[in-house]
Amino acid sequence: MSTAVKDTPQGTEAVPAFRRWAILFCVTLATTQYAMAILVVSVLLPQMQGALSATQDEIAWVMIFNILATAVMTPMTGWLEGRFGRRLVMLVSMAGFSLATVACGMSTNLSVLVLFRIAQGTFGAPLIPLGQAIVLDTFPKHQHGLATGVFGMAVVVGPVIGPMLGGGLAELYGWPAAFYMFIPFGIIALIGMFLFLTDSPGQRQRTGLDWTGFLTLSVAVIGLQLLLSRGQRQDWFESPEIIVEAVFALVAFHLFVVHTLTARRPFLNPRLMLNRNFVLGLIIVGIYGMLNFTPMVLMPPMLQGILGYPDSIIGVLLGLRGAGAIAGFFAAIFVSRLDPRFGMSLGFLIQVASGMYMASFDVNTTIFDVGVNSVLQGLAVGIIWVPLTVATFATLEPRYLAEGSAIYHLLRNLGSSIFISLSVTLVIVSTATNYAGMTELISDYNKALALPWLLGAWNADGVQGLAALSGEIGRQAAMIGYINAFKAYALASFAVLPLILLVRMPKT
């Protein structure tokens, strides 16, 4: 075998330069759209909530179940690749993702929208892991740095541009327009991959899939998510639905654990749990996932409902988070030269500062404050990812990397969906509790209200005055609810710091 072929998997020196860059462009365009879709939807949440007559916990399902579908489907990527080949999987994923995105824009009620968001996450899940594998296999090793740099930068820049475009289109033409903007990009990516992508000989392998493990894990995850998402609305375990979901989740998880420990080739290898760094990395990446998407669900309703910001401004503010992530990835280049524990500690300390900063917000918070906080969050996300990944897989045997990566991304996405549900529930409960407590003070029996300087411009005598006062109390109570959720965000960021100290890096 020639040196050129050894240098590049599957003989990529034979691939013409134009074809390589065409593949990089098409694959990057496809994966960038999936990354954009998450942030674009977060900008649209307030407008969709009003248009679809949904409550705050219901509209959060639009984000939660998309992330959950991605979490469930990501571990199947390896099996799909071996069974059907990368080309077919990428084409079907891109086509399915594009059609589901158009269907999201055409949805007329919340149930249909959530269904198509699940389809969007299901089809989009293989795009990023397979896209990165295709880029590495297409380019020779001496160009891997350049190719992965272009691929990674585009995937990071996409979420910066997406919210700005989506927020502007939603403000001008309504929230469905933000979904329709993906149509031309999806068509270009699909045609390009159809023309340029090929499966190399021997790439497809008849790999087996442990369906029992996959299905039991999926049922357990879905049952837990439904329990957390609908628990507050259904009064938790007073509802037969919540009891059924809890039983399904517990039984399915029990079956999954028993099957994993007894099967010859389980869906997830239990031997991975014997690796200290890997287990710590899974816990940390779960918390990382908890902190990653939660602000993108909480901030838009707060900015529009309490502070009155338009969609275009919200899009710009969320776009600044992406700009901070780009700066974080550049900072990670220098931080990665040091001990990974330093990089992780620095990133999570920034997350703590960001959480405390958000906890200081009030109804007079300025655009500058929100923008600075968005940059801080993005900076932390960018700094943490590289050292966290390095530390997690530093002591794992190479033969377990693919399987370990699947579990790694599964817990990241699962942490996001669970913490979003808990945070939204905390906002709702805190808002209701504080509203009830403050309205008790608005009473004829409260003699302090007779003092003219106490109520100021507010009037508690007439119906209109009471209605206006009730609206303001509800606004203040909701702000307290968001502040409590932001405090929980800061506490979760701080709780991970002792775990980082337990990580042991091998000597080099």
C-alpha positions as CSV (number, residue, x, y, z in Angstrom):
1,M,0.0,0.0,0.0
2,S,1.4,3.4,-0.9
3,T,2.2,6.1,1.6
4,A,-0.5,8.3,0.3
5,V,-3.2,5.8,0.9
6,K,-1.8,5.1,4.4
7,D,-1.9,8.8,5.1
8,T,-5.5,9.1,4.3
9,P,-8.3,6.6,5.1
10,Q,-9.9,5.0,2.1
11,G,-7.4,6.6,-0.3
12,T,-8.6,10.1,-0.3
13,E,-5.6,11.3,-2.3
14,A,-7.6,9.9,-5.3
15,V,-10.4,12.3,-4.6
16,P,-10.0,15.5,-6.8
17,A,-9.5,18.7,-4.8
18,F,-12.7,20.3,-6.2
19,R,-14.7,17.3,-5.1
20,R,-13.2,17.4,-1.6
21,W,-14.1,21.1,-1.1
22,A,-17.6,20.6,-2.7
23,I,-18.2,17.8,-0.1
24,L,-17.0,20.0,2.7
25,F,-19.3,22.8,1.6
26,C,-22.4,20.6,1.3
27,V,-21.8,18.6,4.5
28,T,-21.0,21.8,6.4
29,L,-24.1,23.5,5.1
30,A,-26.3,20.5,6.1
31,T,-24.9,20.3,9.6
32,T,-25.0,24.1,10.1
33,Q,-28.7,24.1,9.5
34,Y,-29.3,21.7,12.3
35,A,-27.3,23.8,14.7
36,M,-29.2,26.9,13.5
37,A,-32.6,25.4,14.0
38,I,-32.1,25.1,17.8
39,L,-31.4,28.8,18.4
40,V,-33.8,30.0,15.8
41,V,-36.7,28.2,17.6
42,S,-35.7,29.8,20.9
43,V,-36.2,33.2,19.4
44,L,-39.7,32.2,18.2
45,L,-41.0,30.8,21.5
46,P,-42.9,33.9,22.7
47,Q,-44.6,34.5,19.3
48,M,-45.5,30.8,19.0
49,Q,-46.9,30.8,22.5
50,G,-49.3,33.5,21.6
51,A,-50.2,32.2,18.2
52,L,-50.9,28.6,19.4
53,S,-52.5,29.6,22.7
54,A,-50.0,27.6,24.7
55,T,-48.8,28.1,28.3
56,Q,-45.2,28.6,29.1
57,D,-44.6,24.9,30.1
58,E,-46.4,23.7,26.9
59,I,-44.4,25.9,24.5
60,A,-41.2,24.6,26.1
61,W,-42.0,21.2,24.6
62,V,-41.1,22.6,21.2
63,M,-37.5,22.7,22.4
64,I,-37.5,19.8,24.9
65,F,-38.8,17.0,22.6
66,N,-36.6,18.1,19.8
67,I,-33.5,17.7,22.0
68,L,-34.9,14.5,23.4
69,A,-35.4,13.0,19.9
70,T,-31.8,13.9,19.1
71,A,-30.6,12.3,22.3
72,V,-32.5,9.0,21.5
73,M,-31.3,8.8,17.9
74,T,-27.7,9.9,18.3
75,P,-26.5,6.4,19.6
76,M,-28.1,4.8,16.5
77,T,-25.9,6.8,14.1
78,G,-23.1,4.1,14.0
79,W,-25.6,1.3,13.3
80,L,-27.3,3.3,10.5
81,E,-24.0,4.1,8.9
82,G,-22.9,0.4,8.9
83,R,-26.3,-0.8,7.7
84,F,-27.2,1.7,5.0
85,G,-23.9,3.6,4.3
86,R,-23.1,7.3,5.0
87,R,-24.3,8.6,1.7
88,L,-27.9,7.2,2.0
89,V,-28.1,8.2,5.7
90,M,-27.0,11.8,5.0
91,L,-29.4,12.2,2.1
92,V,-32.4,10.8,4.0
93,S,-31.5,12.8,7.1
94,M,-31.2,16.0,5.2
95,A,-34.4,15.4,3.2
96,G,-36.3,14.4,6.3
97,F,-35.0,17.4,8.3
98,S,-35.9,19.8,5.5
99,L,-39.4,18.4,5.1
100,A,-40.0,18.4,8.9
101,T,-38.8,22.0,9.0
102,V,-41.3,23.1,6.4
103,A,-44.0,21.1,8.2
104,C,-43.1,23.0,11.4
105,G,-43.8,26.3,9.7
106,M,-47.2,25.0,8.4
107,S,-48.3,23.7,11.8
108,T,-51.6,25.2,13.1
109,N,-51.6,23.7,16.6
110,L,-49.1,22.9,19.3
111,S,-49.5,19.1,19.1
112,V,-48.6,19.0,15.4
113,L,-45.7,21.4,15.9
114,V,-44.2,19.2,18.6
115,L,-44.7,16.2,16.4
116,F,-42.7,17.7,13.6
117,R,-40.1,19.1,15.9
118,I,-39.6,15.4,17.1
119,A,-39.2,14.5,13.4
120,Q,-36.8,17.3,12.9
121,G,-34.6,16.0,15.8
122,T,-34.9,12.4,14.7
123,F,-33.7,13.1,11.1
124,G,-31.2,15.8,12.1
125,A,-29.4,13.7,14.8
126,P,-27.0,11.8,12.4
127,L,-26.0,15.0,10.5
128,I,-23.3,16.4,12.8
129,P,-21.5,13.1,13.8
130,L,-21.6,11.7,10.3
131,G,-20.7,15.0,8.7
132,Q,-17.6,15.2,10.8
133,A,-16.6,11.6,9.9
134,I,-17.1,12.4,6.2
135,V,-14.9,15.4,6.4
136,L,-12.1,13.5,8.1
137,D,-12.4,10.6,5.6
138,T,-12.5,12.9,2.5
139,F,-9.4,15.0,3.3
140,P,-5.9,13.7,3.8
141,K,-4.4,13.9,7.3
142,H,-2.2,16.8,6.6
143,Q,-5.4,18.8,5.7
144,H,-7.5,17.6,8.7
145,G,-6.7,20.7,10.7
146,L,-7.9,23.1,7.9
147,A,-11.0,21.0,7.0
148,T,-12.2,20.5,10.6
149,G,-11.5,24.1,11.3
150,V,-13.8,25.2,8.4
151,F,-16.4,22.6,9.4
152,G,-16.3,23.6,13.1
153,M,-16.3,27.3,12.5
154,A,-19.3,27.2,10.2
155,V,-21.2,25.1,12.7
156,V,-20.5,27.7,15.3
157,V,-21.1,30.7,13.1
158,G,-24.5,29.4,11.9
159,P,-26.2,29.8,15.3
160,V,-24.9,33.4,15.4
161,I,-26.6,34.3,12.1
162,G,-29.7,32.1,12.5
163,P,-31.4,33.9,15.4
164,M,-30.7,37.3,13.8
165,L,-32.3,36.3,10.5
166,G,-35.0,34.3,12.2
167,G,-36.0,37.0,14.6
168,G,-36.1,39.7,11.8
169,L,-38.3,37.5,9.6
170,A,-40.6,36.5,12.5
171,E,-41.1,40.2,13.3
172,L,-41.9,41.1,9.7
173,Y,-43.8,38.0,8.4
174,G,-44.6,35.9,11.5
175,W,-42.9,32.9,13.1
176,P,-43.5,30.4,10.2
177,A,-41.2,32.5,8.0
178,A,-38.2,31.6,10.2
179,F,-38.7,27.9,9.3
180,Y,-39.2,28.6,5.6
181,M,-35.8,30.3,5.4
182,F,-34.2,26.9,5.6
183,I,-35.8,25.7,2.3
184,P,-33.2,27.1,-0.2
185,F,-30.2,26.0,2.0
186,G,-31.7,22.5,2.4
187,I,-32.2,22.1,-1.3
188,I,-28.6,23.2,-2.1
189,A,-27.1,20.9,0.5
190,L,-29.3,17.9,-0.6
191,I,-28.4,18.4,-4.3
192,G,-24.7,18.8,-3.5
193,M,-24.5,15.7,-1.4
194,F,-26.4,13.7,-4.0
195,L,-23.9,14.8,-6.7
196,F,-20.6,14.5,-4.7
197,L,-21.0,12.0,-1.8
198,T,-20.1,8.4,-2.4
199,D,-19.7,5.3,-0.2
200,S,-16.1,3.9,-0.3
201,P,-15.7,0.1,-0.7
202,G,-16.0,-1.8,2.5
203,Q,-17.5,1.2,4.4
204,R,-20.9,-0.5,4.9
205,Q,-20.8,-3.3,7.5
206,R,-23.6,-5.6,8.7
207,T,-23.4,-4.4,12.3
208,G,-25.9,-5.6,14.8
209,L,-28.1,-3.4,17.0
210,D,-29.2,-4.4,20.5
211,W,-32.9,-3.5,19.9
212,T,-33.9,-4.6,23.5
213,G,-31.4,-2.2,25.0
214,F,-32.2,0.6,22.6
215,L,-36.0,0.4,23.1
216,T,-35.9,0.0,26.9
217,L,-33.5,3.0,27.2
218,S,-35.7,5.0,24.8
219,V,-38.9,4.2,26.8
220,A,-37.2,5.1,30.1
221,V,-35.9,8.4,28.7
222,I,-39.3,9.4,27.1
223,G,-41.2,8.4,30.3
224,L,-39.0,10.5,32.5
225,Q,-39.2,13.5,30.1
226,L,-43.0,13.3,29.9
227,L,-43.2,13.0,33.7
228,L,-41.1,16.2,34.2
229,S,-42.8,18.1,31.4
230,R,-46.4,17.4,32.4
231,G,-46.0,16.9,36.1
232,Q,-46.8,20.5,37.1
233,R,-49.8,20.8,34.8
234,Q,-51.2,17.4,35.9
235,D,-50.6,18.0,39.7
236,W,-47.8,15.4,39.8
237,F,-48.7,12.0,41.3
238,E,-52.3,13.0,41.9
239,S,-52.7,12.3,38.2
240,P,-53.0,8.7,36.8
241,E,-51.1,9.9,33.7
242,I,-48.0,10.8,35.7
243,I,-48.2,7.6,37.7
244,V,-48.3,5.6,34.5
245,E,-45.4,7.5,33.0
246,A,-43.3,7.0,36.2
247,V,-44.1,3.3,36.2
248,F,-43.1,3.0,32.5
249,A,-39.9,4.9,33.1
250,L,-38.9,2.8,36.2
251,V,-39.7,-0.5,34.6
252,A,-38.0,0.3,31.3
253,F,-34.9,1.5,33.1
254,H,-34.8,-1.6,35.3
255,L,-35.1,-3.8,32.2
256,F,-32.4,-1.8,30.5
257,V,-30.0,-2.2,33.4
258,V,-30.6,-6.0,33.8
259,H,-30.3,-6.5,30.1
260,T,-27.1,-4.5,29.9
261,L,-25.5,-6.5,32.7
262,T,-26.5,-9.9,31.2
263,A,-26.4,-9.5,27.4
264,R,-23.4,-10.6,25.4
265,R,-23.4,-7.5,23.3
266,P,-25.5,-4.8,25.0
267,F,-26.5,-1.5,23.5
268,L,-24.1,0.3,25.9
269,N,-21.1,-1.5,27.2
270,P,-21.1,-1.6,31.1
271,R,-17.3,-1.9,31.1
272,L,-17.1,1.8,30.2
273,M,-18.4,2.6,33.7
274,L,-15.2,1.2,35.2
275,N,-13.2,4.1,33.8
276,R,-12.9,6.9,36.4
277,N,-12.4,9.8,34.0
278,F,-15.1,8.6,31.7
279,V,-17.7,8.4,34.4
280,L,-16.8,11.8,35.8
281,G,-16.9,13.2,32.3
282,L,-20.4,11.8,31.8
283,I,-21.6,13.5,35.0
284,I,-19.9,16.8,34.0
285,V,-21.2,16.8,30.4
286,G,-24.7,16.1,31.8
287,I,-24.4,19.3,33.8
288,Y,-22.8,21.0,30.9
289,G,-25.9,20.1,28.8
290,M,-28.2,21.3,31.6
291,L,-26.6,24.7,31.4
292,N,-26.3,24.9,27.6
293,F,-29.8,25.3,26.3
294,T,-31.8,26.3,29.4
295,P,-31.1,30.1,29.1
296,M,-32.2,29.9,25.4
297,V,-35.6,28.7,26.6
298,L,-36.0,31.0,29.6
299,M,-34.6,34.3,28.1
300,P,-36.9,34.9,25.1
301,P,-40.2,34.7,27.1
302,M,-38.7,36.9,29.8
303,L,-37.3,39.5,27.4
304,Q,-40.6,39.8,25.5
305,G,-43.2,39.2,28.2
306,I,-41.6,41.2,31.0
307,L,-39.2,43.6,29.3
308,G,-41.1,44.1,26.1
309,Y,-38.3,43.5,23.6
310,P,-39.2,42.8,19.9
311,D,-38.3,39.5,18.2
312,S,-35.5,41.1,16.2
313,I,-33.7,42.4,19.3
314,I,-34.1,39.0,21.0
315,G,-32.5,37.4,17.9
316,V,-29.5,39.7,18.1
317,L,-29.1,39.1,21.8
318,L,-29.1,35.3,21.3
319,G,-26.8,35.7,18.4
320,L,-24.3,37.4,20.8
321,R,-24.2,34.0,22.6
322,G,-22.9,32.4,19.4
323,A,-20.3,35.2,19.0
324,G,-19.2,34.5,22.6
325,A,-18.9,30.8,21.7
326,I,-16.6,31.6,18.8
327,A,-14.4,33.6,21.1
328,G,-14.5,30.7,23.6
329,F,-13.3,28.2,21.0
330,F,-10.4,30.5,20.1
331,A,-9.6,30.9,23.8
332,A,-9.7,27.1,24.1
333,I,-6.8,26.8,21.6
334,F,-4.6,28.5,24.2
335,V,-6.3,27.0,27.3
336,S,-5.9,23.5,25.8
337,R,-2.1,23.8,26.2
338,L,-2.6,23.7,29.9
339,D,-4.2,21.1,32.2
340,P,-7.8,20.3,31.0
341,R,-9.0,20.8,34.6
342,F,-8.0,24.4,34.4
343,G,-10.0,25.0,31.2
344,M,-13.1,23.3,32.7
345,S,-12.8,25.2,36.0
346,L,-12.4,28.5,34.2
347,G,-15.4,27.8,31.9
348,F,-17.7,26.7,34.8
349,L,-16.6,29.7,36.9
350,I,-17.7,31.9,34.0
351,Q,-21.0,30.0,34.0
352,V,-21.4,30.7,37.8
353,A,-20.7,34.4,37.1
354,S,-23.3,34.4,34.3
355,G,-25.9,32.8,36.5
356,M,-25.3,35.3,39.3
357,Y,-25.4,38.1,36.8
358,M,-28.8,36.8,35.5
359,A,-30.1,36.5,39.1
360,S,-29.5,40.3,39.5
361,F,-31.8,41.1,36.6
362,D,-35.0,43.1,37.3
363,V,-37.8,44.6,35.2
364,N,-35.5,47.5,34.3
365,T,-32.7,45.4,32.9
366,T,-31.1,47.0,29.9
367,I,-30.2,45.5,26.5
368,F,-26.5,46.0,27.4
369,D,-26.8,43.7,30.5
370,V,-28.5,40.9,28.6
371,G,-26.0,41.2,25.7
372,V,-23.0,41.0,28.0
373,N,-24.5,38.0,29.8
374,S,-25.1,36.2,26.4
375,V,-21.5,36.7,25.5
376,L,-20.4,35.3,28.8
377,Q,-22.5,32.2,28.4
378,G,-21.2,31.6,24.9
379,L,-17.6,32.2,26.0
380,A,-18.0,29.6,28.8
381,V,-19.6,27.0,26.4
382,G,-16.7,27.4,24.0
383,I,-14.0,27.2,26.7
384,I,-15.4,24.1,28.4
385,W,-16.1,21.8,25.5
386,V,-12.5,21.0,24.3
387,P,-10.9,20.3,27.7
388,L,-14.0,18.4,28.9
389,T,-13.9,16.1,25.8
390,V,-10.1,15.6,26.2
391,A,-10.4,14.7,29.9
392,T,-13.3,12.4,29.4
393,F,-11.7,10.2,26.8
394,A,-8.0,10.6,27.9
395,T,-7.9,7.2,29.6
396,L,-10.5,5.3,27.5
397,E,-9.3,2.6,25.2
398,P,-9.5,3.4,21.5
399,R,-11.8,0.5,20.8
400,Y,-14.5,2.1,23.1
401,L,-14.3,5.6,21.6
402,A,-17.3,5.3,19.3
403,E,-19.5,3.8,21.9
404,G,-18.3,6.1,24.6
405,S,-19.0,9.1,22.3
406,A,-22.6,8.0,21.8
407,I,-23.2,7.8,25.6
408,Y,-21.4,11.2,26.0
409,H,-23.7,13.0,23.6
410,L,-26.7,11.1,24.9
411,L,-26.2,12.4,28.4
412,R,-25.5,15.9,27.2
413,N,-28.8,16.1,25.4
414,L,-30.7,14.3,28.2
415,G,-29.3,16.8,30.7
416,S,-30.6,19.7,28.6
417,S,-34.1,18.4,28.2
418,I,-34.4,17.5,31.9
419,F,-33.1,20.8,33.3
420,I,-35.3,22.8,30.9
421,S,-38.4,21.0,32.2
422,L,-37.3,21.6,35.8
423,S,-36.4,25.3,35.2
424,V,-39.7,26.0,33.5
425,T,-41.5,24.3,36.3
426,L,-39.6,26.4,38.9
427,V,-40.5,29.6,37.0
428,I,-44.2,28.6,37.0
429,V,-44.4,27.6,40.6
430,S,-42.4,30.6,41.8
431,T,-44.6,33.0,39.8
432,A,-47.8,31.5,41.2
433,T,-46.5,31.5,44.8
434,N,-45.2,35.1,44.7
435,Y,-48.3,36.3,42.9
436,A,-50.5,34.8,45.6
437,G,-48.3,36.3,48.4
438,M,-48.3,39.8,46.9
439,T,-52.0,40.0,46.1
440,E,-52.8,39.2,49.7
441,L,-51.5,42.7,50.5
442,I,-53.9,44.4,48.1
443,S,-56.9,44.5,50.4
444,D,-59.2,47.0,52.1
445,Y,-58.0,45.6,55.4
446,N,-54.4,46.7,54.6
447,K,-54.4,50.2,56.2
448,A,-51.1,51.0,54.7
449,L,-52.7,51.3,51.2
450,A,-54.5,54.4,52.5
451,L,-51.2,56.3,52.5
452,P,-51.2,58.2,49.2
453,W,-47.4,57.8,48.6
454,L,-47.4,54.0,48.9
455,L,-49.3,53.1,45.8
456,G,-48.1,56.1,43.8
457,A,-49.7,56.2,40.4
458,W,-51.5,52.9,41.0
459,N,-55.2,52.9,41.9
460,A,-56.9,50.1,43.9
461,D,-60.3,51.7,43.9
462,G,-61.8,50.8,40.5
463,V,-61.9,47.7,38.4
464,Q,-59.5,49.1,35.8
465,G,-57.1,50.2,38.5
466,L,-57.2,46.8,40.1
467,A,-56.7,45.1,36.8
468,A,-53.6,47.2,36.0
469,L,-52.2,46.6,39.5
470,S,-52.8,42.8,39.1
471,G,-50.9,42.9,35.8
472,E,-47.9,44.6,37.4
473,I,-47.9,42.2,40.3
474,G,-48.0,39.3,37.9
475,R,-45.0,40.9,36.0
476,Q,-43.0,41.3,39.2
477,A,-43.9,37.8,40.4
478,A,-42.8,36.3,37.0
479,M,-39.5,38.2,37.3
480,I,-38.9,36.6,40.7
481,G,-39.7,33.2,39.1
482,Y,-37.0,33.8,36.5
483,I,-34.5,35.0,39.1
484,N,-35.1,31.7,41.1
485,A,-34.4,29.7,37.9
486,F,-31.2,31.7,37.2
487,K,-30.1,31.0,40.8
488,A,-30.6,27.3,40.2
489,Y,-28.5,27.7,37.0
490,A,-25.7,29.3,39.0
491,L,-25.9,26.6,41.7
492,A,-25.6,23.8,39.1
493,S,-22.6,25.5,37.6
494,F,-20.9,25.7,41.0
495,A,-21.8,22.1,42.0
496,V,-19.6,20.7,39.1
497,L,-16.4,22.3,40.4
498,P,-15.6,19.6,43.0
499,L,-16.1,16.9,40.4
500,I,-13.4,18.5,38.2
501,L,-10.9,18.1,41.0
502,L,-11.5,14.4,41.0
503,V,-10.4,14.0,37.3
504,R,-6.9,12.4,36.9
505,M,-5.0,13.1,33.7
506,P,-2.4,10.5,32.5
507,K,1.2,11.5,32.5
508,T,2.6,12.3,29.0
